[in-house]
């Protein structure tokens, strides 16, 4: 029987991933302010949401293979910080860019940690069952 703690560790990263994807997709809504026409708006939405589509595929794989979710969400957070740092170096650095990195990369790191914890618990559970 799965305990409440194990259920929480199982479902929390999945639910947070879905919420995180919706949060990232929300940033693409500024395309509607640009008056690009139907096809331009559609292309803009697609381009803005490429990271969301990639992370959605990662979530689909991580649903079954938690270590994949841990690794890819960690890499996504690191990639965002790296891109933001490169942008800050090219342009004038502003302190609000640090807040951006925390707002975007922070949840990715949290989700990665939760997927990793779920994977470790799954390994421990499998080892205990093999001993019996």
C-alpha positions in Angstrom: 0.0 0.0 0.0 1.3 3.4 -0.9 1.5 5.9 2.0 0.4 9.5 1.9 4.0 10.7 1.8 4.8 8.5 -1.2 1.7 9.7 -3.0 2.7 13.3 -2.3 6.2 12.6 -3.7 4.7 10.9 -6.7 2.1 13.6 -7.7 3.7 16.9 -6.5 6.3 17.1 -9.3 3.7 16.2 -11.9 1.2 18.8 -10.8 3.9 21.4 -10.4 5.2 20.6 -13.9 1.8 21.2 -15.4 1.4 24.5 -13.5 4.9 25.5 -14.5 4.1 24.8 -18.2 0.9 26.9 -17.9 2.9 29.7 -16.3 5.5 29.6 -19.1 2.8 29.5 -21.7 1.2 32.6 -20.2 4.3 34.7 -21.3 3.4 34.0 -25.0 0.1 35.9 -24.7 1.9 39.2 -25.4 1.9 38.1 -29.1 -1.7 39.3 -29.3 -0.6 42.9 -28.7 1.7 42.9 -31.8 -1.1 43.0 -34.5 0.6 40.4 -36.6 -2.4 39.0 -38.3 -3.7 35.4 -38.0 -0.6 33.6 -39.4 1.9 35.9 -37.7 0.2 35.5 -34.4 0.0 31.7 -34.8 3.7 31.6 -35.7 4.5 33.9 -32.7 2.6 31.6 -30.4 4.4 28.6 -31.7 7.9 30.2 -31.4 7.2 31.5 -27.9 5.9 28.1 -26.7 8.8 25.9 -28.0 10.2 25.6 -24.5 6.7 24.7 -23.2 6.4 22.0 -25.9 9.8 20.5 -25.1 9.1 20.5 -21.3 5.6 18.9 -22.0 7.4 16.1 -23.9 9.8 15.8 -21.0 6.9 15.6 -18.5 5.3 12.9 -20.6 8.5 10.8 -20.4 9.1 11.7 -16.8 5.6 10.5 -15.9 7.0 7.0 -16.1 10.8 7.6 -15.8 11.4 10.1 -12.9 15.1 10.4 -13.4 14.5 11.8 -16.9 12.4 14.5 -15.3 15.0 15.3 -12.7 17.8 15.6 -15.2 15.9 17.6 -17.9 14.3 20.0 -15.4 17.7 20.6 -13.8 19.2 21.2 -17.3 16.3 23.5 -18.2 16.9 25.7 -15.2 20.6 25.8 -15.8 20.1 26.6 -19.5 17.8 29.5 -18.6 20.3 30.9 -16.1 23.1 30.5 -18.7 21.1 32.3 -21.4 20.1 35.1 -19.0 23.7 35.5 -17.9 24.9 35.7 -21.5 22.2 38.3 -22.3 23.2 40.3 -19.2 26.8 40.3 -20.3 25.9 41.5 -23.8 23.6 44.2 -22.5 23.8 46.2 -19.3 23.3 44.0 -16.3 20.3 44.9 -14.2 19.5 43.5 -10.8 15.9 42.5 -11.8 17.5 39.9 -14.0 18.4 37.9 -10.9 14.7 37.9 -10.0 13.9 36.6 -13.5 16.2 33.7 -13.0 14.7 32.8 -9.6 11.2 33.0 -11.0 11.9 30.8 -14.0 14.8 28.5 -12.9 13.7 28.1 -9.3 10.5 26.1 -10.0 12.5 24.0 -12.5 15.0 23.2 -9.9 12.3 22.4 -7.3 10.6 20.1 -9.8 13.9 18.4 -10.6 14.5 17.8 -6.9 11.1 16.3 -6.5 11.4 14.0 -9.5 14.9 12.9 -8.1 13.4 12.3 -4.7 10.6 10.2 -6.3 13.2 8.2 -8.3 15.3 7.6 -5.1 12.2 6.4 -3.2 11.3 4.1 -6.2 14.8 2.6 -6.1 14.7 2.1 -2.3 11.2 0.5 -2.6 12.5 -1.9 -5.4 15.5 -2.9 -3.4 13.4 -3.6 -0.3 11.1 -5.8 -2.4 14.0 -7.7 -3.9 15.3 -8.6 -0.4 11.9 -10.1 0.6 
